[in-house]
Amino acid sequence: MIPPATFVLLKLRLQFERNVVHARQRARDIAALLGFDRQDQVRLATATSELARNAFRYARGGAVEFAVAGARPQSLVVTVTDAGPGIAHLQDILDGRYESKTGLGRGLLGTRRLMDEFTITSAATGTTVQVAKCLPPAMPAITAERVRAIAASLANTDTDPFDEVERQNQELLRTLADLREKQDQLAQVNSELEDTNRGVVALYAELEQNANDLRRVSDLKTSFLSNLSHEFRTPLNAITALCQILADKADGDLSAEQEKQLSYIRRSAADLTELVNDLLDIAKVEAGKLEVRPRSFAVADLFGALRGMLRSLLTSTVVELTFWAAEDLPPLLTDESKLSQILRNLTSNALKFTERGSVRVTAEREGEDVVFRVRDTGIGIAAKDQERIFEEFEQVQNSIQSTVRGTGLGLPLARKLAVLLGGSLTLESVPGQGSTFSARLPLHYSEAPAPKPVTAVRSPGKPTVLVIEDNPETRFVHRTALKAGGYALEFARNLAEARALLSTAAPDAIVLDRVLDGQDSLPFIEELKRSGYRGCFVVVSVLEDSIMPLQAGANAFFKKPVEPGALRAKLNELLATTPAHAALLVDDDEINRYLLREALEPFPFRIVEAHSGREALEAAAHAPLSVIFLDITMPGFTGLETLRELKNSPFAAHVPVIIHTSKDLNQEELEVIKRFGASLYPKQKLAEADSSASLRMALAGAGVL
């Protein structure tokens, strides 16, 4: 609501055409005196000029009044009045739905955008337009004294229409220069974004290559440990057997010194055998080849056997080794030998680093788990070292480290075995007070269920594609490309989510990245094929290696970034289920094609796109179409020219055409559209709440649905 005027600055009569230029000059001068910046001066001058020109052109005259209105914040109010016949179709003009051959209405809409306030009243006796723009906040309040000063300044200012025309030209040049500068800045930003994108792709490729290198190194380490352990076992077994022959005195008695030497040899061979066995077990666990053999047994029987095995490690009478199991503990169903190995490693380690006090091994039930704890009163472990001791070959230096034997493999192996049995191994320790190792295992070991056999289940009307991709930008690209191909889509960010989706129904095809969360996805393809999945696989990766994916069972490979049309074409070829209905979207604006493509997603169409009329003619000649959505305003070959060519061609003459435009069509254009049998679906309808229903009606009206 524009407040009533407080101070009138100037009134002008619009009797001659030069008065329109005069009004524009005065609007700029007043805006400058009131402290408006250069851009707002141009806006006020342009709005005043447009309103004054309308009054002079359509009402043969009128008046322009400049005033300052309202309390703080004050505003400059420009009022243009005339005694003409009024404006017909005023509401349609303000809503942007009407345009006359003279262009009436465009000036009013433009003026409303330039001003902060805009009101208009029109009747058969005349029209009044009021516009207002708030004064700059830093300006002091306009008083009567200030108004007199402004009026005096205006009276002393000469007005020349030619000066105003020259000033308008200068303003236009400045505006064009500003636009050129902004275009240059935008081009620079786009160039920087392209460089950044290339850097991100290169970094992603490097990370993926590093992941492959790490996986290869891990595989080599596992292979090396396994081969080394097997090669060591043969001579160690021979040494142990020969020591036993000598100890049995088969070739005669040994001297006391020889028996002492033999005991050293046997002890060294036993230590080396233990090291080899630990290395082999670690290699098997990491390679997934260590087999779990669960059986039912009582914890009391396990503790009895451990008590006998570990008695030989008690070399001091000041350390007590005890075992305790809760009475309500039921029999366990797990691998007894591996559990025994865990507890042996933990207990022997505790005995090594406990000089006095006790080592206590306990077992008690907690829910559906049993927790084995090995508590000692030894030297303890500092907090900074409590995770390091679970790394292979890591040993913490302490006061008694040099007096005990160890390889740094016992604790890492114990943790790996606990995880293998479905549990965990944790540590609590205080230096100088002792340590407690806790192995938590389920009462009943259960193997991970084998993959359920799956069969391809097609969604009604559309093939289903599962996209497994952890990069959100790539997921968006795939979504856009495949929706345009008429596919129903499911998305998973990693293999765990993919397995969850596949547990209910399988898609017709799977598109997956080569590396997901640092994990190679190729074994996943082999896993699904073993489980009975018969769909097709397409691997997409920044790596150029296409051989390994195809060897793993993939049907196709693409290097990132993949061109959307190529991915759609390959899936169409693999599935051989291209939708029978195709819709051609013809628009030079990519955003408009995207919006229409998304709106058509619920309908059974395969989408074909063209960004010019000539591309549309070529696409129509090579693909059978069910409907064509055609924009009117396109550079070069216009929409109406494209419509004429399509209807005169043998391959698209009978294809329904829906004109999809935001342009206000004139009567001549409407007649051309009607003559060629096309229908109309304005772009504005896509923004309405019932856009889906209106689009369905447009398709039904064109005879497509």
C-alpha angles and dihedrals in degrees: 000000000000110000120231118272118269101181125021110213104181144347125205131189118222101216101131134030091250088063088069090059089044090054090051091051093048092048090056093044093050092046090052092049090050092054102254115154122246096267093050090047089056091046093051093045092049094047092048092047092050095049092044092049091051091051093049095043101045103025100032091235146351143156139278122209127190118200142158111236139192138006120285117350090045123192140200109245122200116193121190117188133179138174096225130129094276130246119292119214090017096160092048089051093051090048091052094243099114135063127169126203089257092056094247112171100031091088092051093049092047092048092051090054092050097050133066093223130026131178131166135183123185134180139153089276096056148296133267122195121186123187129176139189124193116246117247110277093234093058117101118241116283111248133184090260091052090049091054090051091051092048090051091049091051092049091056094050117095117219123215120177091210090056089053092051090050090048090050090053090050091050090050091051091049090049092050090048090051091050091049090051091050091048090052091049091049091050090051092050091049090051091050091049091052090051090049092050091051089050092050092050091049091048091048090051090049092050091049090049090049090051090052091048092050091049090049091049090049091051091049091049092051091048091048094050092048094049093043092051093050092048092051095049096067097058091039091055089049092051092049092048092049091049089052091052091052092045090053088055092227091157097038141291124316126225120245090255092050091051089052091050090047091054090053091050092049092048092049091047090050091051092049091047090053090051092049092048091051091049092050093048092050090049091050094048093050091047091048092238100115106109121218115218107190121196135162118261141150120256090223090061090049091051091049091055092046091050090058095044095049098043090090090061092063099096095158132056091212092070119072123202116201136173126205131176125186114252094230093055109123124214113286126234106209142095103300096193093053092046088049089051091052093050093043091054093047095045096044089049090051092049091051094057100037112089095176138359123043148313112212124191115196139174128197138159122254111180109302092343136078117218120208113197127191108196123184137176093221134126095295129217128264117244093245091058100043095095096034093064089065091062118096117267091002116138127178114229113235142147097280100032092103093055098054133065122237143142102202092244103098099077096041089051092047091054093047091050091049090053090046089056091052097261143089142244122219137173136218117183143162118196111248094013105065144254139270120206113195121198111191115195133169116256089234119035113220124187119234105268115256115248111279114244108258133197128195112267114191122214112237110270097354135064112239121231123192113208115200107192132139096197112088094206092053090047089055091050091050091046092053094045098045097041087058087056093059097251129146106232136212122183132205127178096206143004093271091059090044092054090050091053092045092053090077106033137345126236125233091244139011124214110192141171117242095234122035120180088342091306125119109240096201094090086055089063091053090046093054093045090052090051092056103263110154101182124110129262130216116189119204119189144152087232116091094218105118097160100072095049091051091046089051090057105270116148095211142006131210129185116226130286091046120194107244094225092053092052092049092047092051093050091047088052094047096045097034087207103115107167112258093226119069127186121201114211112200114189133124091217113085093201092055090050089050093051092049091045090054091047091052093049094098090054123081097251134132105218123230118183134203127177097198140033094251091052088051092055091049092048092049090052093055104038131046107241134203098191140359124214107201130190117213102209110064130139118257107353103042126215094253091050089049090050091052092050093046093052092047093050122093094226100052105023093107098037112112112245122206115195106224109188143132092213120114099239119220124221094264092053091047090053092052091051091048093047092057093046097245124147130219131242111168118217090233090071091068088069094053123100094243095045093130092054093046091049091051089051090050091051091046091048089053090053095247099116 
